[in-house]
Amino acid sequence: MAKAEVFQDLPLKAPSNAKELWRWLRDELRSAILSGRLKRGTRMPSSRALAHQYECARGTVVAAFDHLRAEGYIETRRGTGTFVALSDRKSTR
């Protein structure tokens, strides 16, 4: 049986000092979705877990998630979590 892909296996580039942290996170996650590194249906970690992983405030992650959700990249399913909503290499820009 193959190992299930988990989000923690996804490396993100180091944040740039020129960008606000939430914008960096949003852009990195968007890039991972569009490149196919995060596939449709992949469950995202909770905002608390992601904030802990990248050593930032939970509000930073929530802001990034809010923008990705508004752009159609992720969706929240009540009671089950947040998931990648777009197919690989599909852009809504």
N, CA, C and O atoms as a CHARMM CRD file, in Angstrom:
* protein
*
  372
    1    1 MET  N      0.84200  -1.18200   0.00000 PROA 1      0.00000
    2    1 MET  CA     0.00000   0.00000   0.00000 PROA 1      0.00000
    3    1 MET  C      0.88400   1.24100   0.00000 PROA 1      0.00000
    4    1 MET  O      1.81400   1.33300   0.80200 PROA 1      0.00000
    5    2 ALA  N      0.61000   2.19900  -0.88500 PROA 2      0.00000
    6    2 ALA  CA     1.41000   3.41400  -1.00400 PROA 2      0.00000
    7    2 ALA  C      1.14700   4.35200   0.17000 PROA 2      0.00000
    8    2 ALA  O      0.05100   4.39900   0.72900 PROA 2      0.00000
    9    3 LYS  N      2.18300   5.08500   0.51700 PROA 3      0.00000
   10    3 LYS  CA     2.05500   6.06700   1.59200 PROA 3      0.00000
   11    3 LYS  C      1.14500   7.20200   1.12500 PROA 3      0.00000
   12    3 LYS  O      1.31200   7.72200   0.02200 PROA 3      0.00000
   13    4 ALA  N      0.19500   7.58000   1.95500 PROA 4      0.00000
   14    4 ALA  CA    -0.70000   8.68200   1.62200 PROA 4      0.00000
   15    4 ALA  C      0.06800   9.99500   1.65600 PROA 4      0.00000
   16    4 ALA  O      0.88600  10.22100   2.54900 PROA 4      0.00000
   17    5 GLU  N     -0.19700  10.85800   0.68300 PROA 5      0.00000
   18    5 GLU  CA     0.46300  12.15100   0.63500 PROA 5      0.00000
   19    5 GLU  C     -0.10000  13.04000   1.73600 PROA 5      0.00000
   20    5 GLU  O     -1.31500  13.16100   1.89200 PROA 5      0.00000
   21    6 VAL  N      0.78900  13.65300   2.48800 PROA 6      0.00000
   22    6 VAL  CA     0.35900  14.55600   3.54900 PROA 6      0.00000
   23    6 VAL  C      0.93700  15.93000   3.29300 PROA 6      0.00000
   24    6 VAL  O      1.98200  16.06800   2.65700 PROA 6      0.00000
   25    7 PHE  N      0.26400  16.92700   3.78300 PROA 7      0.00000
   26    7 PHE  CA     0.66900  18.30200   3.53800 PROA 7      0.00000
   27    7 PHE  C      2.08500  18.58600   4.02700 PROA 7      0.00000
   28    7 PHE  O      2.81200  19.33600   3.37700 PROA 7      0.00000
   29    8 GLN  N      2.49100  18.01300   5.14200 PROA 8      0.00000
   30    8 GLN  CA     3.79400  18.30000   5.71300 PROA 8      0.00000
   31    8 GLN  C      4.93100  17.92000   4.76800 PROA 8      0.00000
   32    8 GLN  O      6.06000  18.37500   4.95000 PROA 8      0.00000
   33    9 ASP  N      4.64900  17.09100   3.76300 PROA 9      0.00000
   34    9 ASP  CA     5.65700  16.72500   2.78300 PROA 9      0.00000
   35    9 ASP  C      5.89200  17.83100   1.75900 PROA 9      0.00000
   36    9 ASP  O      6.76200  17.69800   0.89800 PROA 9      0.00000
   37   10 LEU  N      5.13500  18.91100   1.84000 PROA 10     0.00000
   38   10 LEU  CA     5.21500  19.98500   0.85800 PROA 10     0.00000
   39   10 LEU  C      6.10600  21.11500   1.36800 PROA 10     0.00000
   40   10 LEU  O      5.70500  21.86000   2.26200 PROA 10     0.00000
   41   11 PRO  N      7.30800  21.25000   0.81100 PROA 11     0.00000
   42   11 PRO  CA     8.16000  22.36900   1.23500 PROA 11     0.00000
   43   11 PRO  C      7.71000  23.66700   0.56800 PROA 11     0.00000
   44   11 PRO  O      7.32900  23.67600  -0.60200 PROA 11     0.00000
   45   12 LEU  N      7.75800  24.73600   1.30900 PROA 12     0.00000
   46   12 LEU  CA     7.45200  26.05900   0.77500 PROA 12     0.00000
   47   12 LEU  C      8.72100  26.89300   0.80000 PROA 12     0.00000
   48   12 LEU  O      9.56700  26.70700   1.67500 PROA 12     0.00000
   49   13 LYS  N      8.86300  27.80700  -0.14500 PROA 13     0.00000
   50   13 LYS  CA    10.01600  28.70300  -0.17500 PROA 13     0.00000
   51   13 LYS  C     10.00300  29.58200   1.07800 PROA 13     0.00000
   52   13 LYS  O      8.94900  29.84100   1.65900 PROA 13     0.00000
   53   14 ALA  N     11.16900  30.02600   1.47400 PROA 14     0.00000
   54   14 ALA  CA    11.27600  30.92100   2.63200 PROA 14     0.00000
   55   14 ALA  C     10.57500  32.23900   2.33300 PROA 14     0.00000
   56   14 ALA  O     10.60700  32.71700   1.19900 PROA 14     0.00000
   57   15 PRO  N      9.94300  32.82600   3.34100 PROA 15     0.00000
   58   15 PRO  CA     9.24800  34.10000   3.11100 PROA 15     0.00000
   59   15 PRO  C     10.22300  35.22200   2.78000 PROA 15     0.00000
   60   15 PRO  O     11.36000  35.25300   3.25100 PROA 15     0.00000
   61   16 SER  N      9.74200  36.13100   1.96300 PROA 16     0.00000
   62   16 SER  CA    10.51600  37.30500   1.58400 PROA 16     0.00000
   63   16 SER  C     10.17900  38.44500   2.53600 PROA 16     0.00000
   64   16 SER  O      9.02200  38.61300   2.92200 PROA 16     0.00000
   65   17 ASN  N     11.17100  39.21900   2.91100 PROA 17     0.00000
   66   17 ASN  CA    10.92400  40.37200   3.78400 PROA 17     0.00000
   67   17 ASN  C     10.11900  41.45100   3.08500 PROA 17     0.00000
   68   17 ASN  O      9.53900  42.31600   3.74300 PROA 17     0.00000
   69   18 ALA  N     10.07500  41.41100   1.76000 PROA 18     0.00000
   70   18 ALA  CA     9.36300  42.42800   0.98900 PROA 18     0.00000
   71   18 ALA  C      7.85000  42.20400   0.98300 PROA 18     0.00000
   72   18 ALA  O      7.09600  43.10000   0.60600 PROA 18     0.00000
   73   19 LYS  N      7.40500  41.03000   1.39200 PROA 19     0.00000
   74   19 LYS  CA     5.99200  40.66600   1.32500 PROA 19     0.00000
   75   19 LYS  C      5.43200  40.43000   2.71500 PROA 19     0.00000
   76   19 LYS  O      6.11800  39.91700   3.59800 PROA 19     0.00000
   77   20 GLU  N      4.16500  40.81700   2.89700 PROA 20     0.00000
   78   20 GLU  CA     3.49800  40.47900   4.15100 PROA 20     0.00000
   79   20 GLU  C      3.41200  38.95800   4.23900 PROA 20     0.00000
   80   20 GLU  O      3.28200  38.27600   3.22300 PROA 20     0.00000
   81   21 LEU  N      3.48500  38.43200   5.46300 PROA 21     0.00000
   82   21 LEU  CA     3.54100  36.99000   5.66300 PROA 21     0.00000
   83   21 LEU  C      2.31300  36.27400   5.11000 PROA 21     0.00000
   84   21 LEU  O      2.44900  35.20000   4.52400 PROA 21     0.00000
   85   22 TRP  N      1.12700  36.83300   5.28000 PROA 22     0.00000
   86   22 TRP  CA    -0.07600  36.16500   4.77000 PROA 22     0.00000
   87   22 TRP  C     -0.07000  36.11700   3.24500 PROA 22     0.00000
   88   22 TRP  O     -0.56000  35.15800   2.64800 PROA 22     0.00000
   89   23 ARG  N      0.48800  37.15900   2.61500 PROA 23     0.00000
   90   23 ARG  CA     0.57200  37.16600   1.14800 PROA 23     0.00000
   91   23 ARG  C      1.55900  36.10500   0.66300 PROA 23     0.00000
   92   23 ARG  O      1.31300  35.42300  -0.33100 PROA 23     0.00000
   93   24 TRP  N      2.68300  35.97600   1.38000 PROA 24     0.00000
   94   24 TRP  CA     3.66200  34.93600   1.05100 PROA 24     0.00000
   95   24 TRP  C      3.01000  33.55800   1.11800 PROA 24     0.00000
   96   24 TRP  O      3.15000  32.75700   0.19300 PROA 24     0.00000
   97   25 LEU  N      2.29100  33.27900   2.22400 PROA 25     0.00000
   98   25 LEU  CA     1.66200  31.97800   2.40500 PROA 25     0.00000
   99   25 LEU  C      0.60900  31.73200   1.32900 PROA 25     0.00000
  100   25 LEU  O      0.55100  30.64600   0.75300 PROA 25     0.00000
  101   26 ARG  N     -0.21200  32.72500   1.05900 PROA 26     0.00000
  102   26 ARG  CA    -1.23800  32.59500   0.00300 PROA 26     0.00000
  103   26 ARG  C     -0.58800  32.28700  -1.34500 PROA 26     0.00000
  104   26 ARG  O     -1.03000  31.38800  -2.06100 PROA 26     0.00000
  105   27 ASP  N      0.45100  33.02700  -1.68200 PROA 27     0.00000
  106   27 ASP  CA     1.11300  32.84000  -2.97500 PROA 27     0.00000
  107   27 ASP  C      1.78500  31.47500  -3.07700 PROA 27     0.00000
  108   27 ASP  O      1.73400  30.83900  -4.13000 PROA 27     0.00000
  109   28 GLU  N      2.41400  31.01800  -1.99900 PROA 28     0.00000
  110   28 GLU  CA     3.06900  29.70800  -1.99600 PROA 28     0.00000
  111   28 GLU  C      2.04300  28.57600  -2.12800 PROA 28     0.00000
  112   28 GLU  O      2.26000  27.62200  -2.87500 PROA 28     0.00000
  113   29 LEU  N      0.93800  28.68800  -1.40600 PROA 29     0.00000
  114   29 LEU  CA    -0.09600  27.65600  -1.48600 PROA 29     0.00000
  115   29 LEU  C     -0.76400  27.67000  -2.86600 PROA 29     0.00000
  116   29 LEU  O     -1.03600  26.61300  -3.43500 PROA 29     0.00000
  117   30 ARG  N     -1.02400  28.85700  -3.39700 PROA 30     0.00000
  118   30 ARG  CA    -1.60700  28.97300  -4.74000 PROA 30     0.00000
  119   30 ARG  C     -0.68100  28.33800  -5.77100 PROA 30     0.00000
  120   30 ARG  O     -1.13100  27.59600  -6.64400 PROA 30     0.00000
  121   31 SER  N      0.60300  28.62800  -5.67000 PROA 31     0.00000
  122   31 SER  CA     1.58500  28.06000  -6.58600 PROA 31     0.00000
  123   31 SER  C      1.61600  26.53300  -6.49000 PROA 31     0.00000
  124   31 SER  O      1.70600  25.84000  -7.50400 PROA 31     0.00000
  125   32 ALA  N      1.54200  26.01900  -5.26600 PROA 32     0.00000
  126   32 ALA  CA     1.54600  24.56100  -5.07100 PROA 32     0.00000
  127   32 ALA  C      0.30400  23.91800  -5.68300 PROA 32     0.00000
  128   32 ALA  O      0.38100  22.81100  -6.21500 PROA 32     0.00000
  129   33 ILE  N     -0.82000  24.58800  -5.61600 PROA 33     0.00000
  130   33 ILE  CA    -2.05700  24.06800  -6.20800 PROA 33     0.00000
  131   33 ILE  C     -1.96500  24.09500  -7.73000 PROA 33     0.00000
  132   33 ILE  O     -2.27400  23.10700  -8.39700 PROA 33     0.00000
  133   34 LEU  N     -1.53600  25.23700  -8.27500 PROA 34     0.00000
  134   34 LEU  CA    -1.47900  25.37600  -9.73500 PROA 34     0.00000
  135   34 LEU  C     -0.43400  24.46700 -10.37700 PROA 34     0.00000
  136   34 LEU  O     -0.60400  24.03100 -11.51600 PROA 34     0.00000
  137   35 SER  N      0.64600  24.18100  -9.64900 PROA 35     0.00000
  138   35 SER  CA     1.69000  23.31700 -10.20100 PROA 35     0.00000
  139   35 SER  C      1.36300  21.83700 -10.03300 PROA 35     0.00000
  140   35 SER  O      2.04400  20.97700 -10.59200 PROA 35     0.00000
  141   36 GLY  N      0.31400  21.54200  -9.25800 PROA 36     0.00000
  142   36 GLY  CA    -0.05800  20.15400  -9.04600 PROA 36     0.00000
  143   36 GLY  C      0.59900  19.50400  -7.84300 PROA 36     0.00000
  144   36 GLY  O      0.37000  18.32300  -7.58200 PROA 36     0.00000
  145   37 ARG  N      1.42100  20.25800  -7.09400 PROA 37     0.00000
  146   37 ARG  CA     2.02300  19.69600  -5.87900 PROA 37     0.00000
  147   37 ARG  C      0.96700  19.46600  -4.80300 PROA 37     0.00000
  148   37 ARG  O      1.09200  18.54400  -3.99800 PROA 37     0.00000
  149   38 LEU  N     -0.06800  20.29700  -4.78700 PROA 38     0.00000
  150   38 LEU  CA    -1.25200  20.06400  -3.94100 PROA 38     0.00000
  151   38 LEU  C     -2.39000  19.71900  -4.88600 PROA 38     0.00000
  152   38 LEU  O     -2.80300  20.55200  -5.69400 PROA 38     0.00000
  153   39 LYS  N     -2.88300  18.53500  -4.79300 PROA 39     0.00000
  154   39 LYS  CA    -3.90100  18.04400  -5.72400 PROA 39     0.00000
  155   39 LYS  C     -5.31500  18.28800  -5.20000 PROA 39     0.00000
  156   39 LYS  O     -5.54400  18.41200  -3.99700 PROA 39     0.00000
  157   40 ARG  N     -6.24300  18.35000  -6.13200 PROA 40     0.00000
  158   40 ARG  CA    -7.65900  18.51100  -5.79400 PROA 40     0.00000
  159   40 ARG  C     -8.06300  17.44500  -4.77700 PROA 40     0.00000
  160   40 ARG  O     -7.76000  16.26400  -4.94400 PROA 40     0.00000
  161   41 GLY  N     -8.74900  17.87900  -3.72800 PROA 41     0.00000
  162   41 GLY  CA    -9.21500  16.95900  -2.70300 PROA 41     0.00000
  163   41 GLY  C     -8.25300  16.78200  -1.53900 PROA 41     0.00000
  164   41 GLY  O     -8.61800  16.18700  -0.52500 PROA 41     0.00000
  165   42 THR  N     -7.01700  17.29400  -1.66800 PROA 42     0.00000
  166   42 THR  CA    -6.05700  17.19200  -0.57200 PROA 42     0.00000
  167   42 THR  C     -6.56900  17.99200   0.62200 PROA 42     0.00000
  168   42 THR  O     -6.96200  19.15000   0.48700 PROA 42     0.00000
  169   43 ARG  N     -6.55700  17.36400   1.78000 PROA 43     0.00000
  170   43 ARG  CA    -7.00000  18.05800   2.98100 PROA 43     0.00000
  171   43 ARG  C     -5.88100  18.95500   3.49400 PROA 43     0.00000
  172   43 ARG  O     -4.74600  18.51400   3.67400 PROA 43     0.00000
  173   44 MET  N     -6.21800  20.21200   3.72400 PROA 44     0.00000
  174   44 MET  CA    -5.27400  21.17800   4.26900 PROA 44     0.00000
  175   44 MET  C     -5.20600  20.99200   5.78100 PROA 44     0.00000
  176   44 MET  O     -6.18300  20.56500   6.39500 PROA 44     0.00000
  177   45 PRO  N     -4.06900  21.30600   6.38300 PROA 45     0.00000
  178   45 PRO  CA    -4.00200  21.24500   7.83800 PROA 45     0.00000
  179   45 PRO  C     -4.85200  22.36400   8.43500 PROA 45     0.00000
  180   45 PRO  O     -5.22100  23.31100   7.74100 PROA 45     0.00000
  181   46 SER  N     -5.15500  22.24800   9.70700 PROA 46     0.00000
  182   46 SER  CA    -5.91400  23.30300  10.36600 PROA 46     0.00000
  183   46 SER  C     -5.07700  24.58200  10.39100 PROA 46     0.00000
  184   46 SER  O     -3.85500  24.53800  10.24900 PROA 46     0.00000
  185   47 SER  N     -5.73900  25.70200  10.56900 PROA 47     0.00000
  186   47 SER  CA    -5.00900  26.97400  10.63200 PROA 47     0.00000
  187   47 SER  C     -4.04700  26.97700  11.81400 PROA 47     0.00000
  188   47 SER  O     -2.95600  27.54000  11.72100 PROA 47     0.00000
  189   48 ARG  N     -4.43400  26.36100  12.90900 PROA 48     0.00000
  190   48 ARG  CA    -3.53800  26.28400  14.07300 PROA 48     0.00000
  191   48 ARG  C     -2.29100  25.45100  13.77300 PROA 48     0.00000
  192   48 ARG  O     -1.17900  25.84100  14.12900 PROA 48     0.00000
  193   49 ALA  N     -2.48000  24.30900  13.12100 PROA 49     0.00000
  194   49 ALA  CA    -1.34700  23.44200  12.78800 PROA 49     0.00000
  195   49 ALA  C     -0.41200  24.12000  11.79300 PROA 49     0.00000
  196   49 ALA  O      0.80900  24.03700  11.92900 PROA 49     0.00000
  197   50 LEU  N     -0.97700  24.78500  10.80100 PROA 50     0.00000
  198   50 LEU  CA    -0.15600  25.46700   9.80100 PROA 50     0.00000
  199   50 LEU  C      0.59600  26.64100  10.42800 PROA 50     0.00000
  200   50 LEU  O      1.76100  26.87400  10.10700 PROA 50     0.00000
  201   51 ALA  N     -0.06100  27.37400  11.31500 PROA 51     0.00000
  202   51 ALA  CA     0.60600  28.48200  12.01500 PROA 51     0.00000
  203   51 ALA  C      1.77100  27.95800  12.84600 PROA 51     0.00000
  204   51 ALA  O      2.84000  28.56700  12.88100 PROA 51     0.00000
  205   52 HSD  N      1.56400  26.83900  13.50700 PROA 52     0.00000
  206   52 HSD  CA     2.63700  26.23900  14.31000 PROA 52     0.00000
  207   52 HSD  C      3.77900  25.77500  13.40800 PROA 52     0.00000
  208   52 HSD  O      4.94600  26.00800  13.72000 PROA 52     0.00000
  209   53 GLN  N      3.45400  25.12200  12.29600 PROA 53     0.00000
  210   53 GLN  CA     4.45400  24.59400  11.37300 PROA 53     0.00000
  211   53 GLN  C      5.34300  25.70300  10.80400 PROA 53     0.00000
  212   53 GLN  O      6.55600  25.52600  10.69300 PROA 53     0.00000
  213   54 TYR  N      4.75200  26.83900  10.44500 PROA 54     0.00000
  214   54 TYR  CA     5.50900  27.92600   9.82200 PROA 54     0.00000
  215   54 TYR  C      5.79900  29.07100  10.78100 PROA 54     0.00000
  216   54 TYR  O      6.23900  30.14400  10.36700 PROA 54     0.00000
  217   55 GLU  N      5.54700  28.83500  12.07400 PROA 55     0.00000
  218   55 GLU  CA     5.87800  29.77800  13.13800 PROA 55     0.00000
  219   55 GLU  C      5.35100  31.18500  12.85200 PROA 55     0.00000
  220   55 GLU  O      6.10000  32.16100  12.83800 PROA 55     0.00000
  221   56 CYS  N      4.04500  31.25500  12.62700 PROA 56     0.00000
  222   56 CYS  CA     3.39100  32.53700  12.40700 PROA 56     0.00000
  223   56 CYS  C      2.08000  32.55300  13.19200 PROA 56     0.00000
  224   56 CYS  O      1.67600  31.53500  13.75300 PROA 56     0.00000
  225   57 ALA  N      1.43500  33.68200  13.23000 PROA 57     0.00000
  226   57 ALA  CA     0.16500  33.81300  13.94400 PROA 57     0.00000
  227   57 ALA  C     -0.94200  33.08100  13.18600 PROA 57     0.00000
  228   57 ALA  O     -0.91500  32.99700  11.95800 PROA 57     0.00000
  229   58 ARG  N     -1.89800  32.56100  13.91600 PROA 58     0.00000
  230   58 ARG  CA    -3.03500  31.88200  13.28800 PROA 58     0.00000
  231   58 ARG  C     -3.79000  32.83000  12.36400 PROA 58     0.00000
  232   58 ARG  O     -4.27300  32.41500  11.31100 PROA 58     0.00000
  233   59 GLY  N     -3.89400  34.09300  12.74800 PROA 59     0.00000
  234   59 GLY  CA    -4.57200  35.08700  11.91600 PROA 59     0.00000
  235   59 GLY  C     -3.92200  35.24500  10.55100 PROA 59     0.00000
  236   59 GLY  O     -4.60000  35.55500   9.57200 PROA 59     0.00000
  237   60 THR  N     -2.61400  35.03500  10.47900 PROA 60     0.00000
  238   60 THR  CA    -1.89100  35.08300   9.21100 PROA 60     0.00000
  239   60 THR  C     -2.38700  33.97600   8.28600 PROA 60     0.00000
  240   60 THR  O     -2.63400  34.20600   7.10200 PROA 60     0.00000
  241   61 VAL  N     -2.53000  32.78100   8.83700 PROA 61     0.00000
  242   61 VAL  CA    -3.00000  31.63400   8.05800 PROA 61     0.00000
  243   61 VAL  C     -4.45800  31.83200   7.66500 PROA 61     0.00000
  244   61 VAL  O     -4.84000  31.53700   6.53200 PROA 61     0.00000
  245   62 VAL  N     -5.26600  32.32200   8.58100 PROA 62     0.00000
  246   62 VAL  CA    -6.68500  32.56600   8.29700 PROA 62     0.00000
  247   62 VAL  C     -6.83000  33.56800   7.15000 PROA 62     0.00000
  248   62 VAL  O     -7.66800  33.38500   6.26800 PROA 62     0.00000
  249   63 ALA  N     -6.01800  34.62100   7.16000 PROA 63     0.00000
  250   63 ALA  CA    -6.07600  35.61500   6.07400 PROA 63     0.00000
  251   63 ALA  C     -5.70900  34.97600   4.73700 PROA 63     0.00000
  252   63 ALA  O     -6.36900  35.22700   3.72800 PROA 63     0.00000
  253   64 ALA  N     -4.66700  34.15900   4.72200 PROA 64     0.00000
  254   64 ALA  CA    -4.26700  33.47900   3.48200 PROA 64     0.00000
  255   64 ALA  C     -5.36900  32.53400   3.00900 PROA 64     0.00000
  256   64 ALA  O     -5.70700  32.51500   1.82500 PROA 64     0.00000
  257   65 PHE  N     -5.93100  31.74500   3.93500 PROA 65     0.00000
  258   65 PHE  CA    -7.02000  30.82700   3.59800 PROA 65     0.00000
  259   65 PHE  C     -8.23700  31.58500   3.07400 PROA 65     0.00000
  260   65 PHE  O     -8.86400  31.15100   2.10700 PROA 65     0.00000
  261   66 ASP  N     -8.58000  32.71500   3.70300 PROA 66     0.00000
  262   66 ASP  CA    -9.73700  33.50100   3.26300 PROA 66     0.00000
  263   66 ASP  C     -9.58300  33.94300   1.81500 PROA 66     0.00000
  264   66 ASP  O    -10.53800  33.87800   1.04100 PROA 66     0.00000
  265   67 HSD  N     -8.39300  34.39000   1.44600 PROA 67     0.00000
  266   67 HSD  CA    -8.15500  34.82300   0.07000 PROA 67     0.00000
  267   67 HSD  C     -8.18800  33.64400  -0.89900 PROA 67     0.00000
  268   67 HSD  O     -8.75900  33.74800  -1.98500 PROA 67     0.00000
  269   68 LEU  N     -7.58200  32.52900  -0.51200 PROA 68     0.00000
  270   68 LEU  CA    -7.61000  31.34600  -1.37600 PROA 68     0.00000
  271   68 LEU  C     -9.03300  30.82700  -1.55800 PROA 68     0.00000
  272   68 LEU  O     -9.40100  30.36900  -2.64000 PROA 68     0.00000
  273   69 ARG  N     -9.82000  30.90000  -0.50600 PROA 69     0.00000
  274   69 ARG  CA   -11.21700  30.46100  -0.58200 PROA 69     0.00000
  275   69 ARG  C    -12.00200  31.38800  -1.51400 PROA 69     0.00000
  276   69 ARG  O    -12.77700  30.91900  -2.34800 PROA 69     0.00000
  277   70 ALA  N    -11.80400  32.69400  -1.37400 PROA 70     0.00000
  278   70 ALA  CA   -12.50900  33.66700  -2.21600 PROA 70     0.00000
  279   70 ALA  C    -12.13600  33.50800  -3.68700 PROA 70     0.00000
  280   70 ALA  O    -12.95400  33.76700  -4.56900 PROA 70     0.00000
  281   71 GLU  N    -10.90200  33.08400  -3.95100 PROA 71     0.00000
  282   71 GLU  CA   -10.43700  32.88900  -5.32300 PROA 71     0.00000
  283   71 GLU  C    -10.80200  31.51100  -5.87100 PROA 71     0.00000
  284   71 GLU  O    -10.56900  31.23400  -7.04800 PROA 71     0.00000
  285   72 GLY  N    -11.37000  30.64400  -5.02900 PROA 72     0.00000
  286   72 GLY  CA   -11.81000  29.33000  -5.48100 PROA 72     0.00000
  287   72 GLY  C    -10.75300  28.23900  -5.43200 PROA 72     0.00000
  288   72 GLY  O    -10.96300  27.15400  -5.97300 PROA 72     0.00000
  289   73 TYR  N     -9.63100  28.50400  -4.79800 PROA 73     0.00000
  290   73 TYR  CA    -8.56500  27.50500  -4.72200 PROA 73     0.00000
  291   73 TYR  C     -8.82000  26.45400  -3.65000 PROA 73     0.00000
  292   73 TYR  O     -8.42700  25.29900  -3.81300 PROA 73     0.00000
  293   74 ILE  N     -9.46600  26.83400  -2.56800 PROA 74     0.00000
  294   74 ILE  CA    -9.77400  25.89400  -1.48700 PROA 74     0.00000
  295   74 ILE  C    -11.24000  26.03400  -1.10900 PROA 74     0.00000
  296   74 ILE  O    -11.88700  27.03500  -1.41800 PROA 74     0.00000
  297   75 GLU  N    -11.75100  25.01100  -0.43400 PROA 75     0.00000
  298   75 GLU  CA   -13.12700  25.05000   0.05600 PROA 75     0.00000
  299   75 GLU  C    -13.16000  24.45700   1.45500 PROA 75     0.00000
  300   75 GLU  O    -12.39200  23.55500   1.78600 PROA 75     0.00000
  301   76 THR  N    -14.05900  24.97800   2.25700 PROA 76     0.00000
  302   76 THR  CA   -14.23000  24.47200   3.61200 PROA 76     0.00000
  303   76 THR  C    -15.50000  23.64800   3.65500 PROA 76     0.00000
  304   76 THR  O    -16.56000  24.08400   3.20600 PROA 76     0.00000
  305   77 ARG  N    -15.37500  22.45700   4.20200 PROA 77     0.00000
  306   77 ARG  CA   -16.53900  21.58300   4.38700 PROA 77     0.00000
  307   77 ARG  C    -16.79700  21.50500   5.88300 PROA 77     0.00000
  308   77 ARG  O    -15.98900  20.97400   6.64500 PROA 77     0.00000
  309   78 ARG  N    -17.91400  22.03300   6.27600 PROA 78     0.00000
  310   78 ARG  CA   -18.24300  22.10700   7.69200 PROA 78     0.00000
  311   78 ARG  C    -18.11500  20.74300   8.36100 PROA 78     0.00000
  312   78 ARG  O    -18.70200  19.75400   7.92200 PROA 78     0.00000
  313   79 GLY  N    -17.33400  20.72000   9.42900 PROA 79     0.00000
  314   79 GLY  CA   -17.16100  19.51000  10.20400 PROA 79     0.00000
  315   79 GLY  C    -16.09000  18.55800   9.69500 PROA 79     0.00000
  316   79 GLY  O    -15.75700  17.58500  10.37200 PROA 79     0.00000
  317   80 THR  N    -15.53800  18.82800   8.49400 PROA 80     0.00000
  318   80 THR  CA   -14.51700  17.91700   7.96800 PROA 80     0.00000
  319   80 THR  C    -13.19600  18.59400   7.65000 PROA 80     0.00000
  320   80 THR  O    -12.16900  17.91600   7.61600 PROA 80     0.00000
  321   81 GLY  N    -13.17400  19.89300   7.41600 PROA 81     0.00000
  322   81 GLY  CA   -11.91800  20.59000   7.17200 PROA 81     0.00000
  323   81 GLY  C    -11.90400  21.40700   5.89900 PROA 81     0.00000
  324   81 GLY  O    -12.93900  21.68000   5.29200 PROA 81     0.00000
  325   82 THR  N    -10.70000  21.78800   5.51700 PROA 82     0.00000
  326   82 THR  CA   -10.46800  22.60900   4.33300 PROA 82     0.00000
  327   82 THR  C     -9.72000  21.77600   3.30600 PROA 82     0.00000
  328   82 THR  O     -8.75800  21.08600   3.64100 PROA 82     0.00000
  329   83 PHE  N    -10.16500  21.84100   2.04600 PROA 83     0.00000
  330   83 PHE  CA    -9.62900  20.99500   0.99200 PROA 83     0.00000
  331   83 PHE  C     -9.28300  21.82200  -0.24300 PROA 83     0.00000
  332   83 PHE  O     -9.86700  22.88100  -0.47600 PROA 83     0.00000
  333   84 VAL  N     -8.32600  21.33000  -1.03100 PROA 84     0.00000
  334   84 VAL  CA    -8.00000  21.94500  -2.30900 PROA 84     0.00000
  335   84 VAL  C     -9.20200  21.74200  -3.22500 PROA 84     0.00000
  336   84 VAL  O     -9.70700  20.62900  -3.36700 PROA 84     0.00000
  337   85 ALA  N     -9.65200  22.83100  -3.84500 PROA 85     0.00000
  338   85 ALA  CA   -10.87200  22.77500  -4.65200 PROA 85     0.00000
  339   85 ALA  C    -10.59200  22.72900  -6.15000 PROA 85     0.00000
  340   85 ALA  O    -11.39100  22.16400  -6.89800 PROA 85     0.00000
  341   86 LEU  N     -9.50400  23.29500  -6.60400 PROA 86     0.00000
  342   86 LEU  CA    -9.22600  23.36300  -8.04100 PROA 86     0.00000
  343   86 LEU  C     -8.52600  22.12000  -8.53900 PROA 86     0.00000
  344   86 LEU  O     -7.77700  21.47700  -7.80300 PROA 86     0.00000
  345   87 SER  N     -8.77000  21.78900  -9.78100 PROA 87     0.00000
  346   87 SER  CA    -8.00500  20.74100 -10.44500 PROA 87     0.00000
  347   87 SER  C     -6.60300  21.25900 -10.70200 PROA 87     0.00000
  348   87 SER  O     -6.38300  22.47000 -10.70600 PROA 87     0.00000
  349   88 ASP  N     -5.65900  20.37100 -10.91500 PROA 88     0.00000
  350   88 ASP  CA    -4.28000  20.75700 -11.19900 PROA 88     0.00000
  351   88 ASP  C     -4.21900  21.66900 -12.40700 PROA 88     0.00000
  352   88 ASP  O     -4.94300  21.47800 -13.38400 PROA 88     0.00000
  353   89 ARG  N     -3.35300  22.65600 -12.33100 PROA 89     0.00000
  354   89 ARG  CA    -3.04900  23.58300 -13.43000 PROA 89     0.00000
  355   89 ARG  C     -4.27100  24.34700 -13.93800 PROA 89     0.00000
  356   89 ARG  O     -4.30100  24.75400 -15.09900 PROA 89     0.00000
  357   90 LYS  N     -5.26300  24.54500 -13.09800 PROA 90     0.00000
  358   90 LYS  CA    -6.43500  25.33400 -13.48600 PROA 90     0.00000
  359   90 LYS  C     -6.36700  26.65300 -12.75200 PROA 90     0.00000
  360   90 LYS  O     -6.23000  26.67200 -11.52900 PROA 90     0.00000
  361   91 SER  N     -6.45700  27.72100 -13.44900 PROA 91     0.00000
  362   91 SER  CA    -6.35200  29.03800 -12.83700 PROA 91     0.00000
  363   91 SER  C     -7.65800  29.80500 -13.01000 PROA 91     0.00000
  364   91 SER  O     -8.33400  29.68600 -14.03200 PROA 91     0.00000
  365   92 THR  N     -8.00800  30.60500 -11.97600 PROA 92     0.00000
  366   92 THR  CA    -9.21600  31.42900 -12.05600 PROA 92     0.00000
  367   92 THR  C     -8.86400  32.88600 -12.25100 PROA 92     0.00000
  368   92 THR  O     -9.73500  33.75000 -12.16000 PROA 92     0.00000
  369   93 ARG  N     -7.61200  33.17000 -12.51600 PROA 93     0.00000
  370   93 ARG  CA    -7.19600  34.57800 -12.68500 PROA 93     0.00000
  371   93 ARG  C     -7.70000  35.15200 -13.96000 PROA 93     0.00000
  372   93 ARG  O     -7.44300  36.31900 -14.25700 PROA 93     0.00000
